[in-house]
Amino acid sequence: MVMMARLMMTGAEAVQGGRLKVSAKAVTMSLTRILPCTRERGMSVKTGDWGYGLGLVEPPPSGDGQSEEIVTLTYALSGQVQHEDFAGHTGTISPGDVQWMNAGHGIMHAEMPVHRDASGNKLPDPVGLQLWVDLPKEAKKEPPSYQEYRSAALPTAKPNGEGDEEGFEVKVVVGESHGVESPIKLPKNGGMTFLDITLDAAGTVFQRLDPRYNAFIYTLEGTVVVGDSTPVDAPARAAFGSGTEAVEGEKIEPFHTLVLTQRGEAGVRISNAGGEKARLVLVAGEPLDQEVVQYGPFVMTSRNEIQQTLIDFQTGSNGFERAPGWRSKIGAHMT
């Protein structure tokens, strides 16, 4: 699969689209096309910026966005995010919830943070992770659809006393871990794994991965080491950047992205290298044997398809019949 990750973390920021702040903490040019990952970027959604807050919207100023032939996977870490589209679907996800939105042959939608509850009380600022997942070509003309699950409906895997694994909890958002499967249904020829992993102070876990898949880790809390090597402190370097390689056994702190190499291993071992809880996400996907051509939120397999999609959107046809004149209610404050 081809995935574009939007990591909603605070960092060096730039304004983009509908008053959206994009963080560069997890971004390097080499990560823009890791098959299966085609974009990785961060977004902060804090109150106090422009008064009301921020929304995940494009293009400005309507507050409405459009997508075609991809899936957006949105996973909330804290706070709440609302969603609405031109097909009438609405919803709100909270910490630990996931939304799998298959844009199919085309959809217009808006995503907005929720900063206050119905009584006006301040809520935690939204933080989360969003992946844009390319669909197999044969699945790109299906009608839009959703799979949404609350945190309690997503299963977890824990140590079973076998082997040398201990002190871990794996929330299976997509895919499988230790015999535990996510309820999210995947398209044919589009395998994927998305795991939210927590490690106790002495925790260690070995996660099996399909050898065909490409994979990356993004660290959220604590310090971890990847592999079986003895932990060592990170070497002196100005910063992680494009082409930077971690040394064997290097202790990795929060907000770093590690692209896993393919050496024929059955999976990857991840261990806590600090004295406090550690947390990370592990994402893996099946590369698709097809071209990836992107223009804004549209992801196709050729330039001709991009041009046709723009015509469809502008003329309200081939999946965009409900697009002309549609404006989201949750994005109305941004008009």
PyMOL commands that set and color helices and strands:
alter all, ss='L'
color gray80, all
select helices_A, chain A and resi 29-31+137-139+151-153+303-315+332-334
alter helices_A, ss='H'
color red, helices_A
select strands_A, chain A and resi 3-7+13-16+20-23+37-44+65-67+70-78+80-85+90-93+98-102+107-114+127-134+145-149+156-157+166-174+176-177+180-181+192-208+214-221+224-226+257-259+267-272+278-285+293-295+298-300
alter strands_A, ss='S'
color yellow, strands_A
deselect
rebuild
show_as cartoon
